[in-house]
Amino acid sequence: MAIWTEWDKLTDVIVGDCHSPGSFDQLLHSKRPRKQFNLILEETKEDLLALTNKLKSYGCNVRRPETIKPQRITLPTFDIKFPNSPIVPRDQYIVINETIYQTYTSLTDRYFDGHSFYNCFNDTGYNWISQPSPQLTDLDPATRWWNGGKEIYHNLLKDKVLWHTATMYKAGDKLITNTQGPGTQKGLEWCKKNITEVEIVANDSPVMNGWGHIDHGFFFVNDETIVCDNIEWVPSYLRDKQIIEIGHLTKDHMGPLAEHKEDFNKTEGMYSEQWLDTYLDKWRGYDQEISFDTNVLVLDHNCVLFSREIPELFAYLKKYKIDCDYVPLRHGTFFEGGIHCLTLDVAREGLRREIF
């Protein structure tokens, strides 16, 4: 087993998981949020099982993390009020060749994430390297990842070794990386010192500007073909490839996404009664309309798995001999993850090689 790209034939994969309905009842004291959140958990469980079965139908070995009963944990400098479900493995893990790299983020609710994924990695035969566990700090509740991210990582927590592996994209002997984060520069330096099988190459896309998760603007389907929202998402050194722009076949979601963030920032957080009310009333179904259209899982050089059915897009890609399939995800926006975020490639066929 080994892995060098994001598009060779997928053979082994992790599908994230969420807690079962009722798991958070002891932490959500009001009956109304309990009922609302349990509905989200129930439907997410169903969708993740459907994703698991879909991947198995393509011959993939599928691994699932173990959810640990959530309980409030108090540590010396921070408080884990609502331990997160192990639903987005892509954010803190990347597998290259036969090594698993684990990082830490500023999000205290993911601090013990590795315990849930232990069973997934334990029998791979891979080496497992982790960043040192940091002493985090409780962030101001008014500070949100998406409107204060650079402030958090470049100033508030700059002395910590922190990184998001979703800023990285495997491309043979290179690792295309957003070098400004999310994550600290110390976190990036740790990655450069420890990820030695490949060369880390800065993403110079003018849209990304070195910051953000890299898996929602472009993706390879084979060594010479890239699908993207528009060419501005593609690093300059990849633009001699065959570029397939699909933005005209997906809705422009930046306006609604900005409104989604604004609504969230008016509440007390993901598990609050205000946000559950707003999400289920106003944003439920948003995932099936416009979110995460390029946050996809490439199954092989000719097949891509989406999180919603888009007939015009699927017909368009068929002209390029790219088959498309989909598994609906009803609450990707709530958990801030598309189908690529919710999975983690463990092994793919294909050798280490120069792609660009």
Salt bridges, closest charged atoms under 4 A:
GLU6 OE1 - ARG90 NH1 3.56
GLU6 OE2 - LYS170 NZ 3.52
GLU6 OE1 - HIS340 NE2 3.06
ASP8 OD1 - HIS301 NE2 2.90
ASP8 OD1 - ARG353 NH2 2.78
ASP12 OD1 - ARG63 NE 2.80
ASP17 OD1 - LYS45 NZ 3.24
ASP17 OD1 - ARG64 NH2 3.30
GLU43 OE1 - ARG284 NH1 2.90
GLU43 OE2 - ARG330 NH1 3.89
GLU43 OE1 - HIS331 NE2 2.75
GLU46 OE1 - ARG330 NH2 2.86
ASP47 OD1 - ARG330 NH2 2.86
ASP79 OD2 - ARG72 NH2 2.62
ASP91 OD2 - ARG110 NH1 2.67
ASP91 OD1 - HIS213 ND1 3.91
ASP123 OD1 - ARG63 NH1 2.66
ASP159 OD2 - LYS160 NZ 3.95
ASP173 OD1 - LYS174 NZ 3.15
GLU189 OE2 - LYS192 NZ 3.93
ASP215 OD2 - HIS340 ND1 2.84
ASP223 OD2 - ARG353 NE 2.80
GLU224 OE2 - LYS241 NZ 3.42
GLU259 OE2 - LYS282 NZ 2.67
GLU262 OE2 - LYS266 NZ 3.79
ASP263 OD2 - LYS282 NZ 2.92
GLU273 OE2 - ARG32 NE 3.94
ASP277 OD1 - ARG32 NH2 2.89
ASP293 OD1 - ARG308 NE 2.73
ASP323 OD1 - LYS318 NZ 2.44
ASP325 OD2 - LYS54 NZ 3.20
ASP345 OD1 - ARG90 NH2 2.67
ASP345 OD2 - ARG348 NE 2.69
